[in-house]
Amino acid sequence: MVIPPEQQLSPQAYAFLARLVHERSRIQLGTDRQMMVAGRLGQRLRTLGLAGFQEYCRLLESPHGEEEVDCLIDLVSTNHTHFFREAEHFTILAGEVLPRLTEQLRASRRPLRVWSAASSSGEEAYTLAIVLAEFARLQPHVTWQVHATDISRRMLERCRSGIYEAEKVAVPEEQLRRYFLRGFGEREGFYRVRPELRRLVHVQHVNLFQPQYPLSPGLDVIFCRNVMIYFDQPSRQELLDRLVAMLAPGGRLFVGHAESLIGLRHTLRTEWPSVYLRPE
């Protein structure tokens, strides 16, 4: 099928969209992603009843386009995730980091605070909640909370619901029974995170580059994995500075295995590959 010229994503329109996405989210859209962007936005244009991308760009520039900018960023964001992704991190968290942190926190009597900074549809945040809940079963004095944030409001709605396709809930059978409810009838083939676990996961919309975060500093663990790979070097540096400032002394930052802090200024100490400690 030949796409009429007015419905094609021209280089000029793509450059405008890429610039706008970068200004608002720091996500870098290279020229190699033009076809992907056109594909993801095609249905959106049809929903809005727009004739083509030029008309869509005019909407984004208009006084009424602010909400649509959020939708644009949502649609071009990468939201690939699953339960226990990069499982080694959760093994390190449960076996090494949590025992050390609870020793430090025992005297303060405050909850352990963990932030899933790019939680997407919630699989990472609920994996963290499962790990913390399992640890607290053996250490009853431990209280905890998980903050789940993302730039995509659409993904956050999925996170709040805590409903996932059965084949995607790849957790051990015992934990499946303990932390999930199996769907019946119309919900056959789905699982939902139990409400007592969902209550300990606080879901909020956050742009990692917004002026202020709605979280207070002093976090014990931050998971910000497979995010910085989408930013340029100055943006990575700015984000790293902000994440370090959010960590409590003795807190840990987890980044993706494919990411590195090489070339970035920081005072963190490497404890394990892609796991960093803020010295006390």
Secondary structure as UniProt FT lines:
FT   HELIX           5..7
FT   HELIX           11..25
FT   HELIX           31..33
FT   HELIX           34..48
FT   HELIX           53..61
FT   TURN            63..64
FT   HELIX           66..76
FT   TURN            83..87
FT   HELIX           88..92
FT   HELIX           93..97
FT   HELIX           98..105
FT   TURN            106..109
FT   STRAND          112..116
FT   TURN            117..118
FT   TURN            120..122
FT   HELIX           123..138
FT   TURN            140..141
FT   STRAND          144..150
FT   HELIX           153..161
FT   STRAND          163..165
FT   HELIX           166..168
FT   HELIX           173..179
FT   STRAND          180..182
FT   HELIX           185..187
FT   TURN            188..189
FT   STRAND          190..193
FT   HELIX           195..198
FT   TURN            199..200
FT   STRAND          201..205
FT   TURN            208..209
FT   STRAND          219..223
FT   HELIX           228..230
FT   HELIX           233..246
FT   STRAND          247..254
FT   TURN            257..258
FT   TURN            262..263
FT   STRAND          269..272
FT   TURN            273..274
FT   STRAND          275..277
//
